[in-house]
């Protein structure tokens, strides 16, 4: 509320700092949480799949065809 009403800020740099904190708390953190809750699965281009074949499975994620998604995975993306 203080940001909207003008608050007790000495100059514009303090307003910019406060608004940056509000944007981080109210916009970026919720968006990051929404993205991170989605499963790390899907298909990749063949050239990229071949390139990361030597990586450990926990780092690569899982490759899922669009027609064979599980019901639990499908529900979590709604």
Sine and cosine of phi, psi and omega as CSV:
sin_phi,cos_phi,sin_psi,cos_psi,sin_omega,cos_omega
0.00,0.00,-0.61,0.79,-0.02,-1.00
-0.89,0.45,-0.54,0.84,0.01,-1.00
-0.92,0.40,-0.65,0.76,-0.02,-1.00
-0.94,0.35,-0.67,0.74,-0.04,-1.00
-0.98,0.18,-0.09,1.00,-0.01,-1.00
0.97,-0.26,-0.43,0.90,0.12,-0.99
0.74,0.67,0.02,-1.00,0.00,-1.00
-1.00,0.04,0.85,0.53,-0.03,-1.00
-0.99,-0.15,0.69,-0.72,-0.05,-1.00
-0.95,0.32,-0.64,0.77,-0.02,-1.00
-0.42,-0.91,-0.04,-1.00,-0.09,-1.00
-0.90,0.43,-0.52,0.85,-0.02,-1.00
-0.90,0.43,-0.57,0.82,0.04,-1.00
-0.95,0.33,-0.57,0.82,0.06,-1.00
-0.91,0.42,-0.69,0.72,0.00,-1.00
-0.89,0.46,-0.65,0.76,0.04,-1.00
-0.89,0.45,-0.71,0.70,0.00,-1.00
-0.91,0.42,-0.67,0.74,-0.01,-1.00
-0.92,0.38,-0.56,0.83,0.07,-1.00
-0.89,0.46,-0.65,0.76,0.05,-1.00
-0.90,0.43,-0.67,0.74,0.01,-1.00
-0.90,0.43,-0.67,0.74,0.04,-1.00
-0.87,0.49,-0.68,0.73,0.00,-1.00
-0.89,0.45,-0.73,0.68,-0.05,-1.00
-0.94,0.34,-0.65,0.76,-0.15,-0.99
-0.99,-0.14,-0.27,0.96,-0.04,-1.00
-0.87,-0.49,-0.85,0.53,-0.14,-0.99
-0.95,0.30,-0.66,0.75,0.01,-1.00
-0.90,0.44,-0.74,0.67,0.06,-1.00
-0.88,0.48,-0.63,0.78,0.02,-1.00
-0.91,0.42,-0.66,0.75,0.03,-1.00
-0.89,0.45,-0.67,0.74,0.01,-1.00
-0.89,0.46,-0.67,0.74,0.02,-1.00
-0.88,0.47,-0.67,0.74,-0.01,-1.00
-0.93,0.36,-0.67,0.74,-0.06,-1.00
-0.94,0.33,-0.35,0.94,0.02,-1.00
-0.98,0.22,-0.30,0.95,0.01,-1.00
-0.96,0.27,0.55,-0.84,0.00,-1.00
-0.93,0.37,0.53,-0.85,0.01,-1.00
-1.00,-0.03,0.98,0.19,-0.02,-1.00
-0.55,-0.83,0.36,-0.93,0.02,-1.00
0.56,-0.83,0.08,-1.00,-0.02,-1.00
-1.00,-0.07,0.51,-0.86,0.02,-1.00
-0.87,-0.49,0.33,-0.94,0.14,-0.99
-0.87,0.49,0.52,-0.85,-0.07,-1.00
-0.84,0.54,-0.64,0.77,-0.03,-1.00
-0.90,0.43,-0.59,0.81,0.00,-1.00
-0.97,0.24,-0.61,0.79,0.04,-1.00
-0.87,0.49,-0.68,0.74,0.02,-1.00
-0.91,0.41,-0.58,0.82,-0.05,-1.00
-0.94,0.34,-0.56,0.83,-0.05,-1.00
-0.98,-0.18,0.20,0.98,-0.04,-1.00
-0.86,0.51,-0.50,0.86,-0.03,-1.00
-0.99,0.13,-0.17,0.99,0.00,-1.00
-0.94,0.34,0.44,-0.90,0.08,-1.00
-0.90,0.43,0.49,-0.87,-0.08,-1.00
-0.88,0.47,-0.58,0.81,-0.02,-1.00
-0.91,0.42,-0.43,0.91,-0.01,-1.00
-1.00,0.03,-0.55,0.84,-0.01,-1.00
-0.96,0.28,-0.52,0.85,-0.15,-0.99
1.00,0.08,-0.24,-0.97,-0.01,-1.00
-0.88,-0.47,0.54,-0.84,0.04,-1.00
-0.99,-0.14,0.83,-0.55,-0.05,-1.00
-0.80,-0.60,0.77,-0.64,0.10,-1.00
-0.95,0.31,0.50,-0.87,-0.05,-1.00
-0.89,0.46,-0.46,0.89,-0.03,-1.00
-1.00,0.02,-0.16,0.99,-0.10,-0.99
-0.90,-0.43,0.46,0.89,0.02,-1.00
-0.94,0.35,0.61,-0.79,0.01,-1.00
-0.97,0.25,0.33,-0.94,-0.02,-1.00
-0.91,0.42,-0.64,0.77,-0.01,-1.00
-0.91,0.43,-0.66,0.75,0.02,-1.00
-0.91,0.41,-0.63,0.78,-0.02,-1.00
-0.92,0.39,-0.61,0.79,0.00,-1.00
-0.93,0.37,-0.58,0.82,-0.05,-1.00
-0.94,0.34,-0.28,0.96,-0.02,-1.00
-1.00,-0.08,-0.02,1.00,0.00,-1.00
-0.99,0.12,0.00,0.00,0.00,0.00
